[in-house]
Amino acid sequence: MLSFLFLLTLSEYDLLQKAADTGFLYRNVAVETVEKCPAKATCVIAEGATYLFKRLDTTVVTLEKNADGFALTITPDKNFTNYRLFIREGLSVRRVEVTQKRVTVLDKGSVTALQLVGVGAQGPVALWQKDIRPAAAEPFAGDLLGSMNALRKKADLPPLTVDKTLAPFAAETLARVKKGDLSHYSGSTGSIRHSGVRAKELGENLFVATTLERAWHMMLNSPSHLYNILSPSFRRCFVGTLPAEGGLIPGIVIFAD
Protein backbone atom coordinates (compact mmCIF):
# COMPACT_ATOMS: atom_id res chain seq x y z
CA MET A 1 0.00 0.00 0.00
CA LEU A 2 1.35 3.42 -0.96
CA SER A 3 -0.14 6.56 0.61
CA PHE A 4 -0.08 9.45 -1.85
CA LEU A 5 1.05 12.55 0.05
CA PHE A 6 1.90 14.41 -3.16
CA LEU A 7 1.40 14.13 -6.91
CA LEU A 8 3.72 11.36 -8.07
CA THR A 9 5.68 11.94 -11.25
CA LEU A 10 6.84 8.33 -11.05
CA SER A 11 4.57 5.36 -10.35
CA GLU A 12 4.64 3.77 -6.91
CA TYR A 13 6.06 0.64 -8.49
CA ASP A 14 9.01 2.55 -9.94
CA LEU A 15 9.76 4.20 -6.61
CA LEU A 16 9.54 0.97 -4.65
CA GLN A 17 11.80 -0.77 -7.15
CA LYS A 18 14.36 2.00 -6.85
CA ALA A 19 14.19 1.72 -3.06
CA ALA A 20 14.63 -2.06 -3.30
CA ASP A 21 17.79 -1.51 -5.33
CA THR A 22 19.22 0.27 -2.26
CA GLY A 23 18.30 -2.67 0.00
CA PHE A 24 15.01 -1.25 1.34
CA LEU A 25 12.58 -4.18 0.89
CA TYR A 26 9.54 -2.97 2.82
CA ARG A 27 6.40 -2.18 0.80
CA ASN A 28 3.87 -0.72 3.25
CA VAL A 29 5.04 2.88 3.14
CA ALA A 30 4.09 6.51 2.78
CA VAL A 31 6.20 8.64 0.44
CA GLU A 32 6.79 12.36 0.42
CA THR A 33 9.14 14.75 -1.31
CA VAL A 34 11.77 16.45 0.82
CA GLU A 35 14.49 19.01 0.23
CA LYS A 36 17.09 16.88 1.98
CA CYS A 37 17.04 13.27 3.15
CA PRO A 38 17.13 13.05 6.98
CA ALA A 39 19.94 11.08 8.61
CA LYS A 40 19.32 7.32 8.81
CA ALA A 41 16.21 7.64 6.61
CA THR A 42 15.48 5.83 3.35
CA CYS A 43 15.30 8.10 0.32
CA VAL A 44 15.39 7.76 -3.44
CA ILE A 45 16.47 10.48 -5.85
CA ALA A 46 14.68 10.40 -9.21
CA GLU A 47 13.89 12.98 -11.87
CA GLY A 48 15.56 15.68 -9.80
CA ALA A 49 13.41 15.07 -6.69
CA THR A 50 14.18 13.38 -3.37
CA TYR A 51 11.56 10.92 -2.15
CA LEU A 52 11.43 9.98 1.53
CA PHE A 53 9.99 6.58 2.51
CA LYS A 54 8.17 6.27 5.85
CA ARG A 55 7.10 2.84 7.03
CA LEU A 56 3.47 2.33 8.08
CA ASP A 57 4.05 -0.79 10.18
CA THR A 58 6.73 -2.16 12.50
CA THR A 59 7.13 -5.68 11.08
CA VAL A 60 10.80 -6.62 10.81
CA VAL A 61 12.02 -9.26 8.34
CA THR A 62 15.56 -10.66 8.37
CA LEU A 63 16.61 -12.87 5.45
CA GLU A 64 19.51 -15.32 5.63
CA LYS A 65 20.90 -17.45 2.81
CA ASN A 66 21.94 -20.98 3.70
CA ALA A 67 22.95 -24.19 1.91
CA ASP A 68 19.32 -25.33 1.47
CA GLY A 69 17.73 -22.02 0.61
CA PHE A 70 16.64 -19.19 2.87
CA ALA A 71 15.61 -18.56 6.46
CA LEU A 72 13.34 -15.66 7.32
CA THR A 73 13.03 -14.31 10.84
CA ILE A 74 9.86 -12.26 11.31
CA THR A 75 9.27 -9.89 14.21
CA PRO A 76 5.50 -9.20 14.03
CA ASP A 77 3.50 -6.02 14.33
CA LYS A 78 0.60 -6.40 16.79
CA ASN A 79 -1.77 -4.75 14.29
CA PHE A 80 -1.66 -7.82 12.05
CA THR A 81 -3.54 -10.95 13.09
CA ASN A 82 -1.53 -13.24 10.82
CA TYR A 83 1.10 -13.33 8.11
CA ARG A 84 1.34 -15.14 4.77
CA LEU A 85 4.50 -15.83 2.81
CA PHE A 86 4.18 -16.05 -0.98
CA ILE A 87 6.93 -17.98 -2.76
CA ARG A 88 7.23 -17.66 -6.52
CA GLU A 89 8.95 -20.42 -8.51
CA GLY A 90 8.65 -19.99 -12.25
CA LEU A 91 4.97 -20.19 -13.22
CA SER A 92 3.74 -21.18 -9.78
CA VAL A 93 3.23 -19.36 -6.51
CA ARG A 94 2.87 -21.04 -3.13
CA ARG A 95 1.16 -19.46 -0.15
CA VAL A 96 2.42 -20.42 3.30
CA GLU A 97 0.57 -19.44 6.48
CA VAL A 98 3.25 -18.18 8.87
CA THR A 99 2.80 -19.83 12.27
CA GLN A 100 6.20 -19.13 13.80
CA LYS A 101 8.76 -16.34 13.77
CA ARG A 102 11.34 -18.30 11.77
CA VAL A 103 10.45 -19.74 8.38
CA THR A 104 12.65 -21.93 6.18
CA VAL A 105 12.30 -21.81 2.39
CA LEU A 106 13.96 -24.56 0.35
CA ASP A 107 15.49 -23.38 -2.91
CA LYS A 108 17.03 -25.54 -5.63
CA GLY A 109 17.65 -22.58 -7.89
CA SER A 110 14.02 -21.99 -8.89
CA VAL A 111 12.73 -19.41 -6.37
CA THR A 112 12.42 -16.02 -8.04
CA ALA A 113 10.70 -13.94 -5.33
CA LEU A 114 9.52 -13.96 -1.72
CA GLN A 115 6.77 -11.68 -0.45
CA LEU A 116 5.37 -11.28 3.07
CA VAL A 117 1.75 -10.17 3.46
CA GLY A 118 0.17 -9.13 6.75
CA VAL A 119 -3.56 -9.48 7.40
CA GLY A 120 -5.06 -6.76 9.58
CA ALA A 121 -8.15 -4.61 9.98
CA GLN A 122 -7.97 -3.41 6.36
CA GLY A 123 -7.39 -6.85 4.92
CA PRO A 124 -4.15 -8.18 3.40
CA VAL A 125 -1.26 -5.74 2.90
CA ALA A 126 2.02 -6.46 1.10
CA LEU A 127 4.71 -5.63 3.66
CA TRP A 128 8.04 -6.90 2.33
CA GLN A 129 9.41 -8.39 -0.87
CA LYS A 130 12.74 -9.81 -1.96
CA ASP A 131 13.39 -10.58 -5.63
CA ILE A 132 15.83 -13.51 -5.60
CA ARG A 133 16.59 -13.90 -9.29
CA PRO A 134 15.09 -12.58 -12.55
CA ALA A 135 11.80 -14.13 -13.66
CA ALA A 136 10.87 -14.65 -17.30
CA ALA A 137 9.09 -11.66 -18.84
CA GLU A 138 5.45 -12.40 -19.66
CA PRO A 139 4.08 -10.18 -22.46
CA PHE A 140 0.96 -8.04 -22.28
CA ALA A 141 -1.65 -9.40 -24.72
CA GLY A 142 -3.51 -6.12 -25.21
CA ASP A 143 -5.93 -6.53 -22.30
CA LEU A 144 -5.80 -8.02 -18.82
CA LEU A 145 -8.09 -11.00 -19.49
CA GLY A 146 -6.12 -12.07 -22.55
CA SER A 147 -2.84 -11.62 -20.68
CA MET A 148 -4.02 -13.67 -17.71
CA ASN A 149 -5.34 -16.48 -19.90
CA ALA A 150 -2.18 -16.59 -22.03
CA LEU A 151 -0.17 -17.03 -18.83
CA ARG A 152 -2.57 -19.65 -17.45
CA LYS A 153 -2.31 -21.59 -20.71
CA LYS A 154 1.46 -21.53 -20.40
CA ALA A 155 1.07 -22.91 -16.87
CA ASP A 156 -1.32 -25.68 -18.09
CA LEU A 157 -4.30 -24.10 -16.33
CA PRO A 158 -7.83 -23.66 -17.75
CA PRO A 159 -8.77 -20.16 -18.93
CA LEU A 160 -10.73 -17.71 -16.83
CA THR A 161 -14.19 -16.81 -18.13
CA VAL A 162 -15.79 -13.41 -17.61
CA ASP A 163 -18.68 -13.46 -15.14
CA LYS A 164 -20.63 -10.20 -15.42
CA THR A 165 -22.62 -11.04 -12.28
CA LEU A 166 -19.45 -10.02 -10.40
CA ALA A 167 -19.63 -6.47 -11.80
CA PRO A 168 -21.86 -4.96 -9.07
CA PHE A 169 -19.48 -6.20 -6.39
CA ALA A 170 -16.57 -4.53 -8.17
CA ALA A 171 -18.27 -1.13 -8.40
CA GLU A 172 -18.13 -0.22 -4.70
CA THR A 173 -14.49 -1.25 -4.36
CA LEU A 174 -13.59 0.71 -7.49
CA ALA A 175 -15.09 3.83 -5.90
CA ARG A 176 -12.63 3.42 -3.01
CA VAL A 177 -9.70 2.70 -5.32
CA LYS A 178 -10.51 5.88 -7.27
CA LYS A 179 -9.90 7.81 -4.03
CA GLY A 180 -6.52 6.13 -3.58
CA ASP A 181 -7.73 3.54 -1.07
CA LEU A 182 -6.23 0.17 -2.03
CA SER A 183 -7.36 -1.64 1.12
CA HIS A 184 -9.35 -4.85 0.71
CA TYR A 185 -11.65 -4.17 3.67
CA SER A 186 -14.07 -1.33 4.38
CA GLY A 187 -15.34 -0.61 7.88
CA SER A 188 -18.82 0.05 6.49
CA THR A 189 -19.21 -2.77 3.96
CA GLY A 190 -16.56 -5.33 4.94
CA SER A 191 -14.64 -7.21 2.28
CA ILE A 192 -15.69 -8.87 -0.94
CA ARG A 193 -16.63 -11.91 1.14
CA HIS A 194 -19.36 -9.84 2.77
CA SER A 195 -20.76 -8.65 -0.56
CA GLY A 196 -22.98 -11.62 -1.34
CA VAL A 197 -20.84 -13.10 -4.12
CA ARG A 198 -21.71 -16.75 -4.62
CA ALA A 199 -18.36 -18.50 -4.44
CA LYS A 200 -16.40 -20.71 -2.09
CA GLU A 201 -13.06 -19.32 -3.26
CA LEU A 202 -12.55 -15.60 -3.91
CA GLY A 203 -9.62 -13.38 -4.81
CA GLU A 204 -9.19 -9.69 -5.51
CA ASN A 205 -6.40 -7.72 -7.20
CA LEU A 206 -6.54 -3.92 -6.92
CA PHE A 207 -4.36 -1.50 -8.83
CA VAL A 208 -3.78 2.11 -9.83
CA ALA A 209 -1.58 2.39 -12.90
CA THR A 210 -0.76 4.69 -15.77
CA THR A 211 -1.77 2.03 -18.33
CA LEU A 212 -3.27 -1.46 -18.27
CA GLU A 213 0.03 -2.82 -19.55
CA ARG A 214 1.72 -1.22 -16.56
CA ALA A 215 -0.90 -2.76 -14.26
CA TRP A 216 -0.17 -6.17 -15.79
CA HIS A 217 3.55 -5.96 -15.09
CA MET A 218 2.94 -4.68 -11.57
CA MET A 219 0.72 -7.70 -10.83
CA LEU A 220 3.23 -10.06 -12.42
CA ASN A 221 5.95 -8.74 -10.14
CA SER A 222 3.89 -9.13 -6.97
CA PRO A 223 3.75 -12.81 -5.88
CA SER A 224 0.47 -12.37 -3.97
CA HIS A 225 -1.25 -10.86 -7.03
CA LEU A 226 0.26 -13.50 -9.31
CA TYR A 227 -1.01 -16.16 -6.88
CA ASN A 228 -4.59 -15.17 -7.74
CA ILE A 229 -3.91 -15.10 -11.47
CA LEU A 230 -2.39 -18.60 -11.44
CA SER A 231 -4.68 -20.22 -8.87
CA PRO A 232 -6.19 -23.47 -10.24
CA SER A 233 -9.18 -22.87 -7.95
CA PHE A 234 -10.36 -19.86 -9.93
CA ARG A 235 -12.43 -20.31 -13.10
CA ARG A 236 -14.34 -17.00 -13.25
CA CYS A 237 -13.25 -13.36 -13.16
CA PHE A 238 -14.35 -9.81 -13.75
CA VAL A 239 -12.03 -6.97 -14.75
CA GLY A 240 -13.27 -3.51 -13.89
CA THR A 241 -11.65 -0.12 -14.51
CA LEU A 242 -12.62 3.54 -14.29
CA PRO A 243 -11.56 6.35 -16.64
CA ALA A 244 -8.12 7.70 -15.88
CA GLU A 245 -7.82 10.73 -13.63
CA GLY A 246 -4.56 12.57 -13.28
CA GLY A 247 -3.00 10.00 -15.62
CA LEU A 248 -3.89 7.04 -13.35
CA ILE A 249 -6.36 4.22 -14.07
CA PRO A 250 -8.11 2.65 -11.03
CA GLY A 251 -8.80 -1.05 -11.50
CA ILE A 252 -9.93 -4.30 -9.95
CA VAL A 253 -9.84 -7.98 -10.91
CA ILE A 254 -12.22 -10.26 -9.00
CA PHE A 255 -11.52 -14.01 -9.11
CA ALA A 256 -14.03 -16.72 -8.18
CA ASP A 257 -14.27 -20.50 -8.41
Kinemage of the C-alpha trace (Angstrom):
@kinemage 1
@onewidth
@group {chain A} dominant
@subgroup {mainchain}
@vectorlist {calphas} color= white
{ca met a 1} P 0.000 0.000 0.000
{ca leu a 2} L 1.348 3.422 -0.956
{ca ser a 3} L -0.135 6.562 0.613
{ca phe a 4} L -0.079 9.451 -1.845
{ca leu a 5} L 1.052 12.546 0.048
{ca phe a 6} L 1.900 14.414 -3.159
{ca leu a 7} L 1.399 14.129 -6.911
{ca leu a 8} L 3.723 11.362 -8.075
{ca thr a 9} L 5.685 11.939 -11.249
{ca leu a 10} L 6.842 8.333 -11.047
{ca ser a 11} L 4.573 5.362 -10.348
{ca glu a 12} L 4.639 3.766 -6.914
{ca tyr a 13} L 6.057 0.638 -8.487
{ca asp a 14} L 9.013 2.547 -9.943
{ca leu a 15} L 9.758 4.199 -6.614
{ca leu a 16} L 9.539 0.968 -4.647
{ca gln a 17} L 11.802 -0.772 -7.146
{ca lys a 18} L 14.362 2.002 -6.846
{ca ala a 19} L 14.188 1.725 -3.065
{ca ala a 20} L 14.629 -2.064 -3.305
{ca asp a 21} L 17.792 -1.506 -5.326
{ca thr a 22} L 19.215 0.273 -2.263
{ca gly a 23} L 18.299 -2.670 0.003
{ca phe a 24} L 15.007 -1.246 1.336
{ca leu a 25} L 12.583 -4.175 0.885
{ca tyr a 26} L 9.535 -2.970 2.816
{ca arg a 27} L 6.399 -2.183 0.805
{ca asn a 28} L 3.865 -0.716 3.246
{ca val a 29} L 5.040 2.883 3.144
{ca ala a 30} L 4.090 6.514 2.776
{ca val a 31} L 6.203 8.636 0.445
{ca glu a 32} L 6.792 12.361 0.423
{ca thr a 33} L 9.144 14.746 -1.307
{ca val a 34} L 11.771 16.447 0.816
{ca glu a 35} L 14.492 19.009 0.225
{ca lys a 36} L 17.093 16.875 1.984
{ca cys a 37} L 17.037 13.269 3.150
{ca pro a 38} L 17.133 13.050 6.980
{ca ala a 39} L 19.940 11.082 8.609
{ca lys a 40} L 19.318 7.318 8.806
{ca ala a 41} L 16.208 7.640 6.611
{ca thr a 42} L 15.484 5.831 3.347
{ca cys a 43} L 15.297 8.104 0.318
{ca val a 44} L 15.390 7.760 -3.440
{ca ile a 45} L 16.469 10.479 -5.854
{ca ala a 46} L 14.682 10.396 -9.208
{ca glu a 47} L 13.892 12.982 -11.873
{ca gly a 48} L 15.560 15.676 -9.803
{ca ala a 49} L 13.410 15.069 -6.685
{ca thr a 50} L 14.182 13.384 -3.366
{ca tyr a 51} L 11.555 10.921 -2.153
{ca leu a 52} L 11.429 9.979 1.533
{ca phe a 53} L 9.985 6.577 2.514
{ca lys a 54} L 8.165 6.270 5.849
{ca arg a 55} L 7.104 2.838 7.032
{ca leu a 56} L 3.469 2.332 8.083
{ca asp a 57} L 4.051 -0.787 10.184
{ca thr a 58} L 6.734 -2.164 12.496
{ca thr a 59} L 7.126 -5.684 11.083
{ca val a 60} L 10.800 -6.618 10.806
{ca val a 61} L 12.023 -9.264 8.343
{ca thr a 62} L 15.557 -10.658 8.371
{ca leu a 63} L 16.613 -12.874 5.447
{ca glu a 64} L 19.514 -15.319 5.635
{ca lys a 65} L 20.899 -17.449 2.812
{ca asn a 66} L 21.941 -20.984 3.696
{ca ala a 67} L 22.947 -24.191 1.911
{ca asp a 68} L 19.323 -25.328 1.466
{ca gly a 69} L 17.725 -22.017 0.609
{ca phe a 70} L 16.642 -19.192 2.874
{ca ala a 71} L 15.615 -18.565 6.462
{ca leu a 72} L 13.340 -15.657 7.317
{ca thr a 73} L 13.034 -14.312 10.839
{ca ile a 74} L 9.863 -12.258 11.312
{ca thr a 75} L 9.266 -9.886 14.208
{ca pro a 76} L 5.504 -9.204 14.027
{ca asp a 77} L 3.496 -6.016 14.331
{ca lys a 78} L 0.596 -6.397 16.793
{ca asn a 79} L -1.773 -4.747 14.294
{ca phe a 80} L -1.661 -7.820 12.054
{ca thr a 81} L -3.541 -10.955 13.088
{ca asn a 82} L -1.535 -13.241 10.824
{ca tyr a 83} L 1.096 -13.328 8.106
{ca arg a 84} L 1.341 -15.136 4.766
{ca leu a 85} L 4.499 -15.830 2.808
{ca phe a 86} L 4.177 -16.053 -0.980
{ca ile a 87} L 6.931 -17.976 -2.756
{ca arg a 88} L 7.233 -17.663 -6.523
{ca glu a 89} L 8.950 -20.416 -8.508
{ca gly a 90} L 8.651 -19.992 -12.252
{ca leu a 91} L 4.969 -20.185 -13.216
{ca ser a 92} L 3.740 -21.183 -9.779
{ca val a 93} L 3.231 -19.360 -6.506
{ca arg a 94} L 2.868 -21.043 -3.126
{ca arg a 95} L 1.160 -19.458 -0.152
{ca val a 96} L 2.416 -20.422 3.303
{ca glu a 97} L 0.566 -19.438 6.477
{ca val a 98} L 3.249 -18.181 8.867
{ca thr a 99} L 2.800 -19.828 12.271
{ca gln a 100} L 6.200 -19.127 13.799
{ca lys a 101} L 8.762 -16.338 13.772
{ca arg a 102} L 11.342 -18.296 11.772
{ca val a 103} L 10.453 -19.741 8.382
{ca thr a 104} L 12.645 -21.927 6.178
{ca val a 105} L 12.301 -21.807 2.388
{ca leu a 106} L 13.962 -24.562 0.346
{ca asp a 107} L 15.486 -23.376 -2.912
{ca lys a 108} L 17.028 -25.538 -5.627
{ca gly a 109} L 17.650 -22.577 -7.894
{ca ser a 110} L 14.015 -21.986 -8.890
{ca val a 111} L 12.734 -19.414 -6.368
{ca thr a 112} L 12.423 -16.019 -8.041
{ca ala a 113} L 10.704 -13.936 -5.331
{ca leu a 114} L 9.518 -13.958 -1.722
{ca gln a 115} L 6.767 -11.681 -0.454
{ca leu a 116} L 5.372 -11.281 3.070
{ca val a 117} L 1.755 -10.169 3.465
{ca gly a 118} L 0.172 -9.130 6.751
{ca val a 119} L -3.558 -9.477 7.400
{ca gly a 120} L -5.060 -6.760 9.577
{ca ala a 121} L -8.147 -4.608 9.981
{ca gln a 122} L -7.975 -3.407 6.362
{ca gly a 123} L -7.389 -6.847 4.922
{ca pro a 124} L -4.150 -8.177 3.397
{ca val a 125} L -1.262 -5.743 2.905
{ca ala a 126} L 2.019 -6.462 1.102
{ca leu a 127} L 4.714 -5.635 3.658
{ca trp a 128} L 8.036 -6.902 2.332
{ca gln a 129} L 9.415 -8.388 -0.871
{ca lys a 130} L 12.736 -9.810 -1.963
{ca asp a 131} L 13.393 -10.584 -5.632
{ca ile a 132} L 15.833 -13.512 -5.597
{ca arg a 133} L 16.589 -13.899 -9.291
{ca pro a 134} L 15.088 -12.577 -12.555
{ca ala a 135} L 11.800 -14.125 -13.657
{ca ala a 136} L 10.869 -14.651 -17.299
{ca ala a 137} L 9.089 -11.660 -18.836
{ca glu a 138} L 5.451 -12.397 -19.662
{ca pro a 139} L 4.083 -10.179 -22.458
{ca phe a 140} L 0.961 -8.045 -22.283
{ca ala a 141} L -1.647 -9.400 -24.717
{ca gly a 142} L -3.510 -6.123 -25.208
{ca asp a 143} L -5.929 -6.531 -22.304
{ca leu a 144} L -5.796 -8.023 -18.819
{ca leu a 145} L -8.091 -11.000 -19.493
{ca gly a 146} L -6.120 -12.074 -22.550
{ca ser a 147} L -2.843 -11.622 -20.684
{ca met a 148} L -4.017 -13.673 -17.709
{ca asn a 149} L -5.343 -16.478 -19.897
{ca ala a 150} L -2.182 -16.589 -22.029
{ca leu a 151} L -0.169 -17.032 -18.833
{ca arg a 152} L -2.573 -19.647 -17.452
{ca lys a 153} L -2.315 -21.594 -20.713
{ca lys a 154} L 1.458 -21.527 -20.398
{ca ala a 155} L 1.066 -22.907 -16.866
{ca asp a 156} L -1.319 -25.675 -18.090
{ca leu a 157} L -4.302 -24.098 -16.334
{ca pro a 158} L -7.827 -23.660 -17.750
{ca pro a 159} L -8.768 -20.156 -18.930
{ca leu a 160} L -10.728 -17.709 -16.826
{ca thr a 161} L -14.188 -16.809 -18.132
{ca val a 162} L -15.792 -13.412 -17.610
{ca asp a 163} L -18.683 -13.460 -15.141
{ca lys a 164} L -20.630 -10.198 -15.422
{ca thr a 165} L -22.617 -11.037 -12.280
{ca leu a 166} L -19.451 -10.022 -10.398
{ca ala a 167} L -19.629 -6.474 -11.802
{ca pro a 168} L -21.858 -4.958 -9.067
{ca phe a 169} L -19.477 -6.198 -6.392
{ca ala a 170} L -16.567 -4.530 -8.166
{ca ala a 171} L -18.272 -1.129 -8.404
{ca glu a 172} L -18.131 -0.224 -4.700
{ca thr a 173} L -14.490 -1.255 -4.358
{ca leu a 174} L -13.594 0.710 -7.490
{ca ala a 175} L -15.091 3.831 -5.905
{ca arg a 176} L -12.632 3.419 -3.006
{ca val a 177} L -9.701 2.698 -5.316
{ca lys a 178} L -10.513 5.876 -7.272
{ca lys a 179} L -9.900 7.813 -4.033
{ca gly a 180} L -6.516 6.131 -3.583
{ca asp a 181} L -7.735 3.540 -1.070
{ca leu a 182} L -6.226 0.169 -2.031
{ca ser a 183} L -7.362 -1.638 1.117
{ca his a 184} L -9.352 -4.848 0.711
{ca tyr a 185} L -11.654 -4.166 3.668
{ca ser a 186} L -14.074 -1.329 4.379
{ca gly a 187} L -15.344 -0.608 7.884
{ca ser a 188} L -18.822 0.054 6.491
{ca thr a 189} L -19.206 -2.771 3.957
{ca gly a 190} L -16.565 -5.331 4.942
{ca ser a 191} L -14.643 -7.213 2.284
{ca ile a 192} L -15.692 -8.872 -0.937
{ca arg a 193} L -16.630 -11.908 1.141
{ca his a 194} L -19.365 -9.839 2.772
{ca ser a 195} L -20.760 -8.646 -0.560
{ca gly a 196} L -22.983 -11.624 -1.340
{ca val a 197} L -20.835 -13.096 -4.124
{ca arg a 198} L -21.711 -16.754 -4.619
{ca ala a 199} L -18.360 -18.504 -4.437
{ca lys a 200} L -16.405 -20.713 -2.090
{ca glu a 201} L -13.062 -19.317 -3.262
{ca leu a 202} L -12.551 -15.600 -3.913
{ca gly a 203} L -9.616 -13.382 -4.806
{ca glu a 204} L -9.189 -9.691 -5.508
{ca asn a 205} L -6.396 -7.719 -7.196
{ca leu a 206} L -6.537 -3.923 -6.915
{ca phe a 207} L -4.358 -1.502 -8.834
{ca val a 208} L -3.777 2.109 -9.826
{ca ala a 209} L -1.581 2.392 -12.904
{ca thr a 210} L -0.762 4.692 -15.774
{ca thr a 211} L -1.772 2.030 -18.330
{ca leu a 212} L -3.273 -1.464 -18.265
{ca glu a 213} L 0.027 -2.816 -19.550
{ca arg a 214} L 1.718 -1.217 -16.558
{ca ala a 215} L -0.895 -2.760 -14.260
{ca trp a 216} L -0.170 -6.165 -15.792
{ca his a 217} L 3.547 -5.960 -15.095
{ca met a 218} L 2.937 -4.680 -11.573
{ca met a 219} L 0.718 -7.699 -10.827
{ca leu a 220} L 3.230 -10.065 -12.416
{ca asn a 221} L 5.952 -8.736 -10.143
{ca ser a 222} L 3.894 -9.131 -6.969
{ca pro a 223} L 3.754 -12.809 -5.883
{ca ser a 224} L 0.466 -12.368 -3.968
{ca his a 225} L -1.251 -10.855 -7.030
{ca leu a 226} L 0.259 -13.499 -9.308
{ca tyr a 227} L -1.012 -16.161 -6.882
{ca asn a 228} L -4.588 -15.169 -7.740
{ca ile a 229} L -3.905 -15.100 -11.475
{ca leu a 230} L -2.395 -18.600 -11.437
{ca ser a 231} L -4.678 -20.224 -8.866
{ca pro a 232} L -6.191 -23.468 -10.240
{ca ser a 233} L -9.184 -22.866 -7.947
{ca phe a 234} L -10.359 -19.858 -9.933
{ca arg a 235} L -12.427 -20.309 -13.095
{ca arg a 236} L -14.344 -16.997 -13.255
{ca cys a 237} L -13.255 -13.363 -13.164
{ca phe a 238} L -14.347 -9.809 -13.749
{ca val a 239} L -12.032 -6.973 -14.753
{ca gly a 240} L -13.270 -3.508 -13.894
{ca thr a 241} L -11.653 -0.120 -14.505
{ca leu a 242} L -12.625 3.542 -14.289
{ca pro a 243} L -11.561 6.354 -16.638
{ca ala a 244} L -8.116 7.700 -15.878
{ca glu a 245} L -7.824 10.726 -13.632
{ca gly a 246} L -4.556 12.565 -13.281
{ca gly a 247} L -3.003 9.997 -15.623
{ca leu a 248} L -3.886 7.038 -13.352
{ca ile a 249} L -6.362 4.219 -14.073
{ca pro a 250} L -8.115 2.651 -11.035
{ca gly a 251} L -8.800 -1.054 -11.505
{ca ile a 252} L -9.927 -4.300 -9.946
{ca val a 253} L -9.841 -7.976 -10.915
{ca ile a 254} L -12.218 -10.263 -8.996
{ca phe a 255} L -11.524 -14.008 -9.110
{ca ala a 256} L -14.029 -16.724 -8.181
{ca asp a 257} L -14.275 -20.504 -8.415
